[in-house]
Amino acid sequence: MSDAVDPTVPPSGTGCVECDEHGGWWVHLRRCAACGHIGCCDDSLARHASAHWRSTGHPIIRSFEPGEDWFWNYDSNRYYDGPELVAPESHPEDQPAPGPADRVPGNWMAQLRSRSD
């Protein structure tokens, strides 16, 4: 599991890579502990963090939310006791969740509810 975490790799940015490329929005952000890829969580419509795991095999993520320091292992479906990662540890505190503020639709909660129906 040592190759699943590289604490020296910085995050890829301050938002979900794919959502930023395509003008999307996210609920919360997750950081790949192997390569630093920032993806949106499974509560988000696009679920890019878990898609990254499926496409790369990188199973360990860390929350990229301010004040959160937990890791998750997709392979075992359990929390993971990971090391401190190189800064920054979260997106900027003034960046809202969901975000980014200028792309979150007014009916975002309805969109999330309709996805789970």
ZAKOL-24511 format. One line per 5 residues: number of its first residue (from 1); their letters; for each residue x, y, z of N, C-alpha, C. Coordinates in pm, 1 decimal. Last residue first. Example, Ala and Ser with C-alpha at 12.3 -4.5 7.8 and 13.67 -1.06 7.14 Angstrom:
<atoms>
2) sa) 1285.0,-225.0,708.0,1367.0,-106.0,714.0,1290.0,3.0,787.0 | 1319.0,-569.0,780.0,1230.0,-450.0,780.0,1320.0,-330.0,780.0
</atoms>
This chain:
<atoms>
117) dsrsr) -3317.2,953.6,-693.9,-3454.0,895.6,-705.9,-3458.1,778.5,-801.0 | -3072.7,1072.8,-701.8,-3086.6,955.2,-616.5,-3225.4,892.4,-623.8 | -3110.2,1289.1,-869.2,-3011.3,1187.9,-906.6,-3032.1,1060.2,-828.3 | -3281.2,1450.8,-730.6,-3334.2,1381.0,-848.4,-3238.0,1272.6,-896.4 | -3109.1,1556.9,-532.6,-3220.6,1467.7,-494.5,-3270.6,1386.9,-615.6
112) lqamw) -2942.2,1717.3,-691.1,-2885.7,1604.9,-616.7,-2995.1,1505.9,-576.1 | -3128.6,1902.9,-788.3,-3051.6,1820.0,-881.5,-2993.2,1698.0,-811.0 | -3212.3,2022.1,-551.9,-3308.6,1943.6,-629.5,-3236.8,1853.5,-729.2 | -2977.0,2157.4,-485.0,-3027.5,2051.8,-396.5,-3128.1,1963.0,-469.4 | -2950.5,2344.6,-698.3,-2852.5,2237.5,-680.0,-2903.0,2125.8,-590.7
107) ngpvr) -3083.7,2559.9,-812.9,-3160.3,2439.6,-777.0,-3070.2,2319.8,-749.3 | -2893.3,2746.7,-883.2,-2985.1,2778.2,-775.0,-3062.8,2657.3,-726.5 | -2572.6,2591.4,-947.3,-2706.4,2635.3,-987.7,-2795.9,2659.6,-866.3 | -2252.3,2710.7,-919.2,-2351.0,2628.2,-849.6,-2490.5,2677.8,-888.3 | -2068.6,2885.1,-1027.1,-2119.8,2777.7,-1113.0,-2224.8,2689.9,-1045.7
102) dapgp) -1974.9,3069.3,-843.7,-2031.1,3121.5,-969.0,-2087.0,3013.3,-1061.1 | -1867.4,2910.9,-634.4,-1989.3,2989.9,-614.3,-2054.2,3034.3,-745.0 | -1766.2,2582.7,-739.7,-1738.3,2721.2,-705.4,-1865.2,2806.3,-710.8 | -1937.5,2436.4,-455.3,-1863.9,2539.6,-525.5,-1831.4,2497.1,-667.6 | -2134.8,2390.2,-155.0,-2080.5,2351.2,-285.7,-2013.6,2469.5,-355.2
97) apqde) -1868.9,2556.0,-23.8,-1913.3,2420.7,-58.8,-2065.1,2422.5,-50.0 | -1660.1,2838.8,-123.9,-1774.6,2773.2,-59.8,-1792.8,2628.0,-102.3 | -1355.2,2960.1,-35.3,-1421.6,2889.5,-145.0,-1538.0,2809.6,-85.4 | -1220.5,3050.1,182.5,-1324.8,3138.0,129.4,-1395.5,3078.7,7.2 | -1028.8,2854.9,230.4,-1143.6,2863.2,320.5,-1254.1,2952.9,267.3
92) phsep) -912.0,2673.1,-54.0,-914.9,2796.0,24.9,-1043.2,2805.8,109.1 | -895.2,2315.5,7.2,-920.4,2429.0,-80.6,-923.0,2554.9,5.4 | -626.1,2178.2,208.0,-766.3,2196.2,169.0,-776.3,2305.7,64.2 | -358.8,2168.1,252.0,-437.2,2052.9,296.2,-584.0,2063.0,258.0 | -108.1,2267.4,11.7,-217.1,2295.0,104.4,-300.5,2170.6,133.8
87) avlep) 132.8,2064.6,193.5,32.3,2170.8,183.8,8.6,2210.4,38.8 | 170.4,1710.4,197.2,225.7,1842.4,169.9,110.7,1942.4,149.9 | 5.7,1522.6,457.6,38.8,1548.1,317.0,92.9,1689.4,302.5 | 60.9,1293.4,715.8,40.4,1433.7,679.6,85.7,1451.3,534.9 | -66.0,959.0,641.9,30.6,1056.0,693.7,-12.0,1199.9,661.9
82) gdyyr) -369.4,774.3,735.2,-266.3,824.6,646.2,-176.5,928.1,710.4 | -559.9,528.8,790.9,-474.8,609.8,877.5,-355.7,657.7,796.6 | -879.8,521.5,643.9,-739.0,484.3,633.7,-658.7,579.6,721.8 | -1208.9,376.9,644.4,-1117.1,486.9,671.3,-974.5,433.4,673.7 | -1309.8,155.7,376.3,-1286.4,189.2,517.8,-1200.2,315.4,526.9
77) nsdyn) -1311.3,6.5,142.5,-1433.6,74.7,184.6,-1428.5,109.1,333.9 | -1087.2,-99.4,31.1,-1139.5,-167.6,150.3,-1272.2,-109.8,198.3 | -1063.3,73.4,-195.2,-1051.2,-71.9,-208.0,-1113.8,-146.1,-89.9 | -1081.8,336.7,-98.4,-1188.4,283.9,-183.5,-1183.7,131.3,-192.9 | -1014.7,465.1,201.0,-960.2,365.0,110.0,-1075.5,305.5,30.5
72) wfwde) -972.5,796.7,314.1,-1064.1,687.2,281.2,-994.9,594.9,182.2 | -881.0,1021.8,581.1,-849.1,948.6,458.2,-953.4,839.4,439.1 | -938.3,1343.6,731.4,-958.7,1199.6,720.4,-921.1,1147.8,581.0 | -936.9,1608.9,808.5,-808.8,1544.4,780.2,-820.4,1392.9,765.0 | -1090.4,1926.1,779.2,-1106.3,1780.6,772.6,-972.2,1716.8,736.9
67) gpefs) -1052.0,2200.8,763.0,-1081.2,2143.0,893.3,-1099.6,1992.4,894.9 | -1165.3,2230.7,428.4,-1103.4,2294.5,544.8,-1147.9,2227.2,675.4 | -1136.2,1936.4,226.1,-1222.2,2038.8,285.9,-1152.2,2099.7,407.5 | -1043.5,1718.2,107.0,-978.2,1843.6,69.5,-1064.0,1961.6,115.8 | -984.9,1397.3,244.3,-1073.7,1511.4,229.3,-990.5,1634.2,194.5
62) riiph) -798.5,1173.0,49.0,-808.8,1251.6,171.7,-907.7,1362.8,144.8 | -786.5,835.8,-76.6,-815.2,978.7,-89.8,-811.5,1042.7,48.0 | -651.8,552.3,-228.3,-658.2,633.1,-106.8,-684.7,779.7,-140.4 | -623.1,404.0,-470.2,-737.3,380.1,-381.7,-754.4,476.1,-264.5 | -566.7,423.5,-796.8,-520.8,493.0,-676.0,-633.9,488.6,-572.6
57) gtsrw) -650.9,326.9,-1038.1,-617.4,229.1,-935.1,-561.8,292.0,-809.0 | -740.5,490.8,-1242.8,-596.6,487.5,-1213.1,-556.5,375.6,-1118.2 | -1016.8,461.8,-1268.6,-934.5,469.3,-1390.2,-785.1,455.5,-1363.0 | -1114.0,450.7,-1005.9,-1142.3,339.7,-1098.5,-1051.0,342.7,-1221.4 | -1017.2,699.8,-908.0,-973.9,572.4,-847.5,-995.4,457.0,-945.9
52) hasah) -1167.2,871.8,-1071.9,-1020.4,873.6,-1077.3,-964.6,743.5,-1019.7 | -1421.4,816.4,-979.4,-1389.1,783.2,-1119.0,-1237.0,780.6,-1137.7 | -1403.0,925.4,-725.6,-1411.0,779.1,-737.1,-1386.4,733.5,-881.8 | -1382.8,1198.2,-807.9,-1279.9,1136.3,-723.2,-1284.1,984.1,-734.6 | -1613.9,1262.4,-961.6,-1484.0,1248.6,-1026.7,-1376.2,1184.6,-940.2
47) ralsd) -1902.3,1281.6,-950.9,-1826.5,1179.9,-877.1,-1687.4,1154.5,-936.1 | -2103.6,1449.2,-1059.1,-2008.8,1383.0,-1148.4,-1922.4,1276.0,-1081.9 | -2260.8,1546.1,-843.0,-2323.6,1481.6,-959.0,-2224.8,1398.5,-1039.7 | -2142.4,1458.4,-513.5,-2148.5,1547.4,-629.2,-2207.7,1472.4,-747.5 | -2105.3,1257.2,-340.2,-2230.2,1331.3,-326.5,-2248.5,1430.3,-440.0
42) dccgi) -1849.6,1171.7,-397.7,-1960.2,1091.9,-449.4,-2097.0,1153.4,-424.0 | -1653.1,1472.3,-472.1,-1696.2,1357.8,-391.3,-1814.4,1284.3,-454.7 | -1421.2,1566.0,-730.8,-1541.3,1590.0,-650.0,-1588.5,1459.5,-586.1 | -1061.2,1574.8,-703.1,-1186.2,1535.8,-766.5,-1302.6,1563.4,-673.9 | -729.4,1637.1,-760.3,-846.8,1683.4,-685.0,-969.8,1648.7,-766.8
37) hgcaa) -438.5,1442.9,-744.2,-556.3,1479.1,-823.0,-669.7,1522.2,-731.0 | -217.7,1346.9,-606.0,-262.4,1482.6,-579.2,-384.4,1528.0,-657.2 | -134.1,1082.4,-621.9,-88.3,1175.2,-725.5,-134.1,1319.3,-706.5 | -208.8,950.7,-380.0,-97.5,901.9,-461.8,-43.7,1009.1,-556.2 | -431.3,1060.1,-266.6,-310.0,1057.0,-184.6,-188.2,1006.6,-262.3
32) crrlh) -646.5,1282.6,-415.3,-582.0,1153.2,-430.4,-450.1,1157.1,-354.6 | -886.0,1459.5,-236.2,-750.2,1463.1,-290.8,-694.2,1322.4,-298.8 | -1211.8,1594.6,-285.5,-1126.4,1487.3,-234.9,-993.3,1491.2,-308.6 | -1475.1,1827.3,-202.6,-1357.2,1788.3,-278.7,-1276.1,1682.1,-205.7 | -1834.8,1855.6,-243.1,-1711.8,1856.7,-163.4,-1598.1,1802.4,-248.7
27) vwwgg) -1996.4,1928.7,-470.7,-2043.5,1942.5,-333.1,-1922.5,1954.6,-240.7 | -1931.1,2116.4,-774.5,-1914.3,2003.9,-683.2,-1974.3,2034.6,-547.4 | -1974.2,2181.8,-1128.6,-1969.4,2223.1,-988.8,-1965.7,2099.3,-901.4 | -1831.3,2249.5,-1458.2,-1920.7,2186.6,-1361.5,-1904.8,2243.1,-1221.3 | -1673.2,2321.0,-1674.1,-1767.6,2418.5,-1620.6,-1866.4,2361.4,-1521.3
22) hedce) -1478.0,2142.6,-1748.4,-1605.3,2137.8,-1819.7,-1711.1,2232.3,-1764.7 | -1255.4,2184.9,-1586.5,-1236.7,2177.4,-1732.3,-1367.8,2191.3,-1808.2 | -1369.2,2171.8,-1330.9,-1312.9,2298.6,-1377.8,-1295.8,2298.6,-1529.3 | -1435.3,1899.8,-1327.8,-1542.3,2000.0,-1319.8,-1491.8,2135.5,-1368.6 | -1173.7,1789.3,-1337.0,-1267.3,1768.3,-1448.0,-1382.2,1868.9,-1445.7
17) vcgtg) -1058.1,1885.9,-1090.5,-992.4,1901.8,-1220.7,-1093.5,1894.9,-1334.5 | -1205.6,2066.5,-837.7,-1211.3,1941.5,-912.3,-1157.1,1964.5,-1053.8 | -968.4,2310.5,-704.6,-1100.8,2259.1,-738.2,-1091.2,2129.1,-813.7 | -712.2,2387.8,-671.8,-804.4,2419.2,-562.1,-945.7,2370.2,-587.0 | -469.3,2137.4,-769.0,-528.0,2271.4,-776.0,-619.6,2293.3,-658.1
12) sppvt) -347.4,1899.4,-714.0,-348.3,1944.9,-852.9,-405.2,2085.2,-869.7 | -138.6,1901.2,-419.1,-267.2,1886.7,-486.6,-262.9,1949.6,-626.3 | 199.6,1760.8,-426.5,101.4,1864.6,-395.3,-31.2,1839.1,-466.1 | 358.1,1484.2,-286.5,292.9,1534.5,-407.6,187.8,1640.3,-370.3 | 454.8,1370.6,-56.0,529.4,1483.5,-111.4,462.3,1546.6,-233.2
7) pdvad) 320.6,1142.5,23.2,295.3,1265.5,97.3,366.3,1388.6,42.6 | 168.2,918.1,-153.0,293.8,991.7,-168.0,273.7,1126.9,-100.7 | 14.7,609.9,-138.8,25.6,740.4,-73.9,164.0,797.7,-98.9 | 37.8,374.8,-269.2,-93.4,438.5,-273.7,-92.1,577.5,-211.0 | 275.8,252.6,-223.8,267.1,332.0,-345.4,132.4,401.8,-359.5
2) sm) 218.9,108.7,11.4,306.6,225.0,19.5,301.2,311.4,-106.4 | 82.9,-120.1,0.0,0.0,0.0,0.0,86.7,125.7,0.0
</atoms>
